[in-house]
Amino acid sequence: MTASVSPVPTADLVDLHGTDLRVCDLQFRQFGAHRGFAGPVRTVSCHEDNGLLRDLLRTPGNGSVLVVDGQGSLRTALVGDLIATAAQDNGWAGLVLHGAVRDSAALTGLRLGIKALGTIPRKSAKNATGAIDVPVTFGGITFSPGDLLHADDDGIALLPPHTELP
């Protein structure tokens, strides 16, 4: 079981690590009740199909953050209130979606960090196509399983695994 990671403000991480810190260049919207969140990275790569991430979020998250490369599609939602509630109930610290969500009003009440590009009411496919725990790249950085992710209103920063924090 992974111990929970206390979020450190991303601006403080930049001040501490400078250009060695990986910072995501994309601008995300906040959805969950936890505006700051942190944890080890797990990944899913998929396109307009949330079957894999739905199944993964139904398993113990142990304080991890699921980073989903939905290829930036805003045509269908990868997460809605039911999937996000499963993530909350199974101990995931947060979700970072390079794609869209739905049920945004309901997401604001969940004890979970959720960042996504936007919203759309249309559901995605449920064929479970894609890959789990593979490196995914967007926003100028690569997210690898095990990286330590910190997210807040200022953005998303990645540290290598086992990095000592102040």
N, C-alpha and C positions, 0 to 999 in steps of 0.2 A: 504494500500500500504506500503510495506517495504522500509525503507530508505536504500540507498546504504551504503555498508560497505567498508571503505578504507582498502586495504590489508596492513598487517603488515608483515615484513619479518619473515619467519618461524624460522630462527635461533634466531632472537630477542625474539620471543615467547618462545622458548626453554630456553633461558637465563633467561627470566622473570618467567616462570612457572615451570621449571625443570621437574622432573619426573611426575608431576601432569598432564602435557600436553599429550594428545593422539597424537602420530605421526604415520602415515602410513608407514610401512616398505617396501612397494613395490616401485620399481623404475619405474616411468612413463615417457613417452616421451611427450614433449610439442608440440602443434599443432596450437592453436589460436594465434592471434596477442597480446593478453594480457598475458604476461608471469607471472604476479602476479595478483591474483584475490581473492576475498573473498565474503562471503555471507552466509545467513542461508541455511541449507541443506534441500533439498527435495530428495526423493529416488525413485528408480525403481529397482525391482529385475526381471530379465528376462534371458533367455538363447537362443541366436541366433534368437531372435525375437524382432524387435524394434517398434512394433505397439504401445505399451503403451507410450514409451518415445517420439515417434514422436507426438502423440496426446497431451501429456502434454506440450511439447515444443512449441506447437502452441497456448498456453494460456499465459497470462501475467506472467512473471517470477518474477517481482518486486525485482530484484537484487539477487535472490536466485541462489544457485549452485546445479545442478542436479547431484547426485551421483548414478551411475548405476552399479549394480552388475550383470555383464554379465558372471559370473562364470569363468572369465579369458579366455574365448574362443577367439582364434585368427583365427577361421575357417570362421566366417562371420563378416562383419562390422555392428556395431550398429548405427553409425552416419556417414553421408556423408555431402557433401556441402549443400544440400537442407534442411536437418533437422537442421544442425548447423546454417544456415542463418535464419531459423525460430526462433531459440533460441536467436540469436543476435537481431532480429527485435522485439521480444517480451519481451526484457528487462531482460533476464537471464544473470547473471554475469559469469557463467562458467559451464563446464561439466567435471566430473571425471568419466572415463569409465574403469571399470575392464573388458576390452574387447578391441576390435579393431575399427578403423575408416577407411574410404576410402576417396578419393578425397583430400588427404593430402596437395597437392599444393594449392588448393583453400582455405583450412581451415586456412592457414597461414595469409590470408588477412582479416579474420573476426575479428571484435572488440568484442572478446570473449575469455575467458580462456578455453582451452581444453587440458586435460591430458588423455592419453590412453596408453595401453600397447604396441600397435603397429598398423600396417596397413595390410589390405587385400582388394583386389578389389571386392570380392564376397559380394553380398547383403544378408541381413538377411530376415527371414520370417516377415510377417506383420499381424500375427494373434492376436496380443494384448494379448498374454499370459504373466502371471507374476503378479506382485503386485506393487502398488504405495504407497509411504509413510509408508513403513515398515522398521524396522531396518535391515541394511545389514552389513555383516562382511567380510572384506578382509584386507590383509596387517597387521594383528595383532590387528586391532581395529574395533569397531562397530560404524557405522555412523547412527545416529538417526535423524529423521526429527526435525528441529529446532536447531540442533547443529550449531555452528558458524565455518565455514571452511575457512582457509587461505591456499593458495597455491602459490608457486613460483618455481624457478629453483632448490631450495634445497629440496623441498618436499611438503607434505600436513600435516597440523596440525589442530586439532579439539579442540574447546573450548566449554564448556557447554553454553546453551543459556544465554543471559544477562550478560556475563562476561565483567567486566570493562577492557578496554584497556588503555595503557598509552597515 
